């Protein structure tokens, strides 16, 4: 299962770093679950990650 979700997790990490709020979140040292869930929805919508979308809820 780890290998199956690794590409999704890597894409989420990339997406997090590209968000306008990234620097503020980095300074605070936190990101909300809501932000991660929203990014997951964007990443998995119409992509090869769609099948994994329910498995990667943080």
C-alpha positions as CSV (number, residue, x, y, z in Angstrom):
1,X,0.0,0.0,0.0
2,X,2.9,2.3,0.7
3,X,4.2,2.1,-2.9
4,X,0.7,2.7,-4.2
5,X,0.2,5.9,-2.3
6,X,3.8,7.3,-2.6
7,X,3.1,9.2,-5.9
8,X,0.0,10.8,-4.4
9,X,1.9,11.8,-1.3
10,X,4.8,13.3,-3.4
11,X,2.3,15.2,-5.5
12,X,0.6,16.6,-2.4
13,X,4.0,17.7,-1.0
14,X,4.7,19.5,-4.2
15,X,1.3,21.1,-4.2
16,X,1.7,22.3,-0.6
17,X,5.0,24.0,-1.4
18,X,3.4,25.8,-4.4
19,X,0.5,27.3,-2.4
20,X,0.6,31.1,-1.7
21,X,0.2,30.4,2.0
22,X,3.2,28.1,2.1
23,X,5.7,30.6,3.5
24,X,3.3,31.7,6.3
25,X,2.5,28.1,7.1
26,X,6.2,27.3,7.1
27,X,6.9,30.1,9.5
28,X,4.1,29.0,11.8
29,X,5.2,25.3,11.4
30,X,1.7,24.1,10.7
31,X,-0.8,23.4,8.0
32,X,-4.4,22.6,8.6
33,X,-6.1,19.3,7.8
34,X,-8.6,21.3,5.9
35,X,-5.9,22.7,3.6
36,X,-4.5,19.2,3.0
37,X,-7.9,17.8,2.2
38,X,-8.6,20.6,-0.3
39,X,-5.3,20.0,-2.0
40,X,-6.0,16.2,-2.1
41,X,-9.3,16.9,-3.8
42,X,-7.6,19.1,-6.4
43,X,-4.8,16.6,-7.1
44,X,-7.0,13.6,-7.3
45,X,-9.7,15.2,-9.5
46,X,-9.4,13.9,-13.0
47,X,-6.0,12.3,-12.4
48,X,-4.3,8.9,-12.0
49,X,-4.6,9.4,-8.2
50,X,-8.4,9.3,-8.2
51,X,-8.5,5.7,-7.2
52,X,-6.3,6.4,-4.2
53,X,-8.2,9.5,-3.0
54,X,-10.0,7.8,-0.2
55,X,-6.9,6.0,1.0
56,X,-4.8,9.1,1.6
57,X,-7.0,11.0,4.0
58,X,-4.7,12.5,6.7
